[in-house]
Structures are given as C-alpha cells and as structure tokens.
Amino acid sequence: MTGAAVQDETDLTYPGDLLGFATDLTAAERAKLLLLRAYLEEHVRPTLPDHWERAAHLAHLRGPLAEMRLVDDPALVDGEGRTRALYRGFRSIELCRADLSVSMTYGGQVGMFRTLVLEGGSPAQVADWDRDIIDFRMTGCFALTEPEHGSDIAGGLSTTARRQGEGWVLNGAKRWIGNATISDHAVVVAREEGGDRVLAFLVPARAPGVEMSVIQRKAALRTVHNADITLREVQVPDELRLPRITSFADLNRAFRTLRPEIAWSSAGMQLAAYEAALGYAQRREQFGRPIASFQLVQDKLVRIVENIAQTLALAVRTTTHPVSDDVTPSLIKLVAGNRLRESAALARETVGGNGLLLENDVVRYFLDAEAMYTFEGTREMNTLILGRALTGHSAFVR
C-alpha cells in the first residue's frame, strides 16, 4: 500500500486498529487472510490505478480468488460448511483495503448472489448450483433497483412476471446492477401479474429479450460495471424461480446476514485511507520537517483512527449478536457511512493536492465513500426507518 509501513509477512496487524480486533481470529483464519493479502499486494494493487482510469472491470480476478478457497477451505469451515462471521468480516477488510470494487467483484458473487440462492432456492437448486457458484463457474448478480424506483422499490416495483404455461414471462427494466455484464445470470425481482407476490428469477444474461448496457461516466466504483437492464417478453422456466422468495420480507430475511457487510467494508476502506495518509504525511516535508509533525495533520489522523475504532467495534459486535431485525441494519449503515465519508475526506485533505492523484490512493477511497454513502439505503431513508422505530410515528411521505 502506498506509504504504508513494511510489515512482517506473518503479521496480520492493521495500522489504524489500535484496539487489535484481529487478535480474535484463529491461526487458520490469519494464515488465509495473509495469503489473500499477499496476492492483493503483489498482483492487484499495482494494476488498480490503470484499471480505475480506464474503468476496466476486474473479472480476471475471480479465478485466482476462487482458487484460494476463501469460502470453503476445510480448515476454516464448521460442521455445516460455514466460515465464522469474524473471518468473513476481515476477508472483506482485506479486499476493501485494496479497493471497494475488488471486494464487490468478489463479494457480489460469493456474498450476495450465493446468499440469494442459499436462502431463496429449493434444496435441489442449492445442491445443483452452490459448488459452481463458489468456484465462479456459475456467475450472477442481483437485479432489484429500477430506473424510476430506488428508495421506494418495495412499493413501486414495476418489473412484472406473467405466468405462461409451465414458465414465466418477464417485462421491465433494472438500473445500477453491479457486475451484470460480467455475469451469466441475474436474479431479477418482479411483481407477479394478477397477484400480490414478489418473486425472484434466475434469468440467463443472454436470454432472448434481455438487453444490458454499462452505465458510462461513473466517478466512483469505476471498475465495477453497473448496468442498465431491459427485459422484453423474457421467457424463464419455472425451475429458474427461487421458490422461497415470494415477498420483500423474504428478501430481507435472505439478506439479513449480509447487512453487517457495510460496516466491514467501511472499516476496510478507512484502514486503507489511514495507511495511505499516514505514509504520505511521514514522507512529505514542508517547512523543513515532515507534515506528520504538525498538529493539524495529527488531528486529522487521530480523527480517522477514532472513526476506525467505532466502525470496527460496530462490525465485530454483529459477529456475536447477529442482526435479527429490520431496524438494526439502518443504524449500521448510518454509522458506517458517516464514519467512512469523514475518514476518506480527512485522508484526502492530509495528502493535499497530491491526494487527487491516483498514485496516492486516497482519491479512490474518497470517491468510493460517496458511493457507499448512498447505496444500501440513503442516509435519509435509514434515518426515517430508525426514527419510526424510536418514536412509533412514521414520517414517510404518503
């Protein structure tokens, strides 16, 4: 990492994590994370400025990451084949320390897409697909947001599914769908025509009637290709419907285990921004001394570390007390988004005008922080959800 102090190859400490949350990882988990770190440092980080500038996707990373068995290494999984939540959190941290887009390219598959299949699919579907999903032989994305419906998607879902014979016909449009153009399938959420159900379908990306186009001129998450998707009379067999999703409540249930991910991603980006800012401040001299020796610069660095501690504490808490309601995620998003936005701005300020150069890293974290501040629900929407829970009164406009 640019400006970061050289660390022992067997050391999994994180500059900026003064409370040492990583010490609770097992030896096997630490070894796997160090393997991931070494790969990212050697093969990924040096290429990021060029990929960012060209807005080139990172699909080529999926194979090497899958080969590391970050999800299903026998040394990491329990009797049910699952890794510990703490390990999964620090896996996200390592990916986000490189770049949020790296994390989303990988996590969109083994996190979001896989979770939808595990929680929404039938036992037969899970048995048929899960191994291929882990190995990236079957790739997918999640298509929920629409051109005219983001925050109000639950009430405004316009994409429809019409029963026809033994299958379904889908019509509608989706927008901001990450990884869509590099995926084999999109899990499309649609409202059943003539009924009240909200259904989810595994739609082949190249099915007749499916059109995709990459959203251009995006200033954040540039190496994640978000897409517009149009569906015109797309025929989908019933065996590609996820039968355990019939409502937005089912979608929330499926994603409840993923909601804390926003805190881990935020922590990873803040740790990276801190390392970059600290390294620069120690190297950069003005008025005959390193700028790290000036009070105002130290104040910025200390404030970033404060934010890291708060975000990590929140993230780690979710590993011992899993999210079991629909309100806690709003609190997690508010804290994580606010802390990240402030930390990324402080890091950018610390590096001054040179902070605008991709070679110094902080501008990527700064811009990606703006994306994270918005997705998974805007600050305003999450504030309204929390406000309703606290007061018993809904302030949503009807």
N, C-alpha and C positions, 0 to 999 in steps of 0.2 A: 504494500500500500504506500502511496506516495507520502513520504515524510514520516512514516511510522518507524518506531524503534525496532531494531532487529531483535527477534525473539528466538529462544531456544526451540528447536524443532519438536521437542517433546512437551512444550509448554502450551497449554490452552488458555492462558490468561488473556484478558481483554483490557488493554489500556482504556480507561474511562469507566470501567466497572470496579469501583473502589470497594464494593461490598462482596465481591467474589462469588456471584451466584453460580458460576460454572463449577465450583468445587463439589457440588452435589451430583455431578454426572458420574457414571460408573467408568471404570477403566476401559471397557469395551466401547462405550459411547465416546469417550475422549479420543480414543485411537481412530474411530471412524471419522470424527469431526476434523481431526488433524489431517487425515488423508484427503478429505474434501478441501480443507484449507490449502493444502499443498498444490492440489490440482488447480484451484481457482487462481492462486497467486502466480503459478507458472504458465498456465495455458489460457486463462480467461482475462485477467486484469490487464495484461499488456495490449489486448486487442480491443478493449472497450471504447477508448476514445474514437477510434476509426469506425467501429460499428455504430456508435452513437451519432457521429457526424453524418454518416450515410443512411441512418435509420434502417440498418440492415438487421434482419431478425437473427435469433440465436438458436435456431432449430438444430444446428450441428452439435450443440452441447448435450442434447438429450441422450444420445447413445453412450458417451463416456460417463455421464452421471448415472445412467441406469446400470452400467457395469459395476459401479461402486457398491451396489446393493445397499443404498442408504435407507431403504424402506423395509427390506425383508432379510437382512443378514441374520442367520440363526443366533449369532452372539448377542443380538440386540432385542429380539422379539420374545414375548411371553408365550404362555401356552395357547393363547388364542391367536397368535401370529401378529400381535400388535407391538409397536415400539412405545416407549414411555413418552408421555406428553412433554416432559422436560427436554428429552433428547430432540424431539421434533421441533421444539421451540428454538433450541440452539442450532439445529440444522438450518432453520430459516435465518437465524442471525448470520451464520457463515455465508449463506447465499446473498443476503442483503448487504453485507459488508463489501461484497464485490459490486453489486448493482441490484436495484429492485427488479429490474427487468429479467435478470438472471433467475431470481427467485420466482418470479411469476411464470417464466417459461417452464421451469421445473414443477413448481407447486401447483400451477393451473392444471397439470396432468395428474400427479400423484396425490394432490390435496383435493381440489375442487371436483374434477371430473371423476376421480376414483370414489370420492365420498358420495357423490350423486348415485353412482352405480351400486355401491355397497348399501346405502340407506334406502334407495328407491327401487332397486331392481329385485327381481324374484331370485330365490336361491339358485335356480338353474342359470339365470343370466349372470349372476355373480361367479358361479363356478366356471362358466364358459369364458368370461371376459377378464376377470381380475388379474390373472397371470400376465396376459398380454398388455394390460394397462400398466402394470408395474414395470414391464420391460420396454414400454413405449412402442410395442408392435401394433397396438390399437390406441390411437391418439384422439383426444377430444377436448372440447371447450364447453362453456356454459353460456347459453343464449337466452337472457331474460330481458334486459333493458331494450326499450324501443325508441324510435326517433322522437315520438311525442310523449313518451311516458318513462320517467326515471323514478323520482321520489314517489309518484302516485301509481306505480306499476300495479300494486295489488288491486286497486280499484279501477285502473284504466287499461288493463291488459287487452290489447286489440288483436293480437295474433290468434287465429281460430283453428280448431281441429274438428273436422266433419267426418262422422262415421260413414264409411262407404264399403259395403261388403264385409270382407274379413280384415280390412285395414282402415286407414285414416287418410284424409286429405288436409294438408296444412296450407294456410294463407296468412300472410302478414309480413312484418319487417322487424328486424332487430338492429341495434346500433351499439357501438362501443364494445364489441365482443372480442376480448383478448384471445390471441393465439388461433383465431378462427381459420385463417388462411394457411396455417401450417398443421391443421388437424384433419383427421379422417372423418370425424363425426362432430356434430354439435348437439348438445342436449337442449332442445328447443321447448320452451314453456308456452303452452297455448290454452286458451279457454275453450271448453267443449261447446260446440254449437248445440242449442236446444237444451242445455243443461247447466248446472252450476259448478261442475268440476273444473279444476285447473290441472292439466295433465302435462307430462314431460315425455318427450320422444327423443330417441337416439337417431338423429337424421344424418344420413351419409352426406358428406360435404359436396359430393359430386352428383347427387341425385338430380334427375331432371326437374327443372323448376327452381333449383337453388342457385342464387347468384350472390357472389361475395366481392367486395372491393375494399381495399385497405384505405383507412382514413388518413389523408395526407396532411402535411404541415402541422404535425403534433409537436409541441415543445417539451413534453415530458414523456417518460417511458418510451423513448424513441425506438428502442429495439424490441419492444412488444408491438406486434402488428394488430392493432384494433381494427375491426372490420364492420362495415355495413352489410347486412344480410337481407336479401329479399326472398320470400317464399311464395311461389305462384303455383297453386294446384299441385303441391308436392305430395306424392303418394308414399306413405310409410306403413309397412306391415305391422300388425298388432304386436308381433313378437319383439319389435323395437320400442314399444312403450314401456316405461318404467312403472310397473303396476302399483307400487306402494307410494306413489305421489299422485294425490287427487285433489290437493288444496295447497294454498300458500302456507298453511300450518304445517303440512308435510315437508315443504321446502325448508321452513325454519327449523324443523326437527332435524332434517338431514344436515343442515349447516351449523347447528349449534356447537358441534365440536370444533368447527373451523373458525368461529368468531374470534377467539383469542389470538389468532394468527396476526391480526392487525397490530397488536401490541408487540409481538416478537419482531415483526418486520420493522416497525418503528424503532425499536431498540437497536436492531442491527444497523439501520441507516444512521442513527445518531452516533453509535460507536465508530462507524466509519468516518463520519464527518468530523468527529472529535480527533481521531488519529491524524487525519489529513491536516486539520487546522493546527494541532499541536506541533506536528512535524514541521510545517511551514514556519510557524512562529519561532521555533528554535533555530531554524536555518536563516531566516530573513533578518538582516541587520539594517537598522536605521539609526541615525544619530550616534553611530559608533558602538551599538550594542544590539543584541537580538531583541526583536519586538516582544518575545516571550517575557522579557524582564520588565515590561511596562504594566502598570496597574490596570489600565483599561482593557488591555489584551487578556490579562489573567482573569479579570472579571468575566469576560465572555467565555473563557474556557471553563471556569468554575460553574457558570450557569448551565453550560451544556452537560457537565457531569451531574449536576442536580437533576436535570431532566432525565438523563440516562437512568439514574437510581430509581426515580419514580416510575418510569416506564417498565424497567426490568422487574421491579417489585410487583407491579400490577400483572405482568406476564407470568411470573413464577407463581403468583397466587392462584392463577387459573389452572395450574397443574395439580394443585392439592384440593381445590374446590372448583371442579368443572362447572362450566356455565350450564344452568338448568332452567333458565327462564328467558324471556324475550326482552327484558329491560337491561340486564347487565351488559349485553353487547354494546348498547348505546353509550354507557359510561366508559367502557373500554375504548371505544372509538373516539370519544371526545377527548379523553386524557391523552391517548397515544397520538392522535392527530395534532393536538395543540402543542404537545411537547416536541414532536418532530419538527413541526413548522418553525418553532422558535429556535431549536438547536441548529437546524440547517441554515437559517438566516444568520445566526451568530457565527457559525463556521465560515460562511461566505464573507461576512464582514471582516473576520480575522485575517483572511487572505487578501483582502483589499481588491484592487483592480485585477490582480493576478488570479483572483478567485473566479473570474469569468472565463478562464482558460480551461479547457477540458483536461489538460495535462495535470492540473492540480486537483482534480476530482470533485471539489466541493460544489461546483455548479450543477453537476448531475444530481447530487443529493438534494440540492436546493430546489431544483425544478421537479424532481420526482416527489418531493414532500408536498408540493401543491396538488399533485395527482392523488396522493394518498389522503390528503385532507378532504378531498371531495368524494372518492369512491367509498363503498360500504356505507353509504348514507352521509349526506352533508351534515355539517355542524348544526344547522338549523333543524333538520329533521330529527336528529338524535336528541337535541335539546327538547323538542316538543314531546318526544316519547318519554324522556325522563321526567319532564315537567308534569305530564299526565299521571305518571306513576307516583310522584311525590305528593301531588295535590288532590288527585282524584277528579280533576277537571281537564277536559280536553280543550286545547287551544287551537286544534287544527281547523282550518277554514273549511266549511262545508257548503 
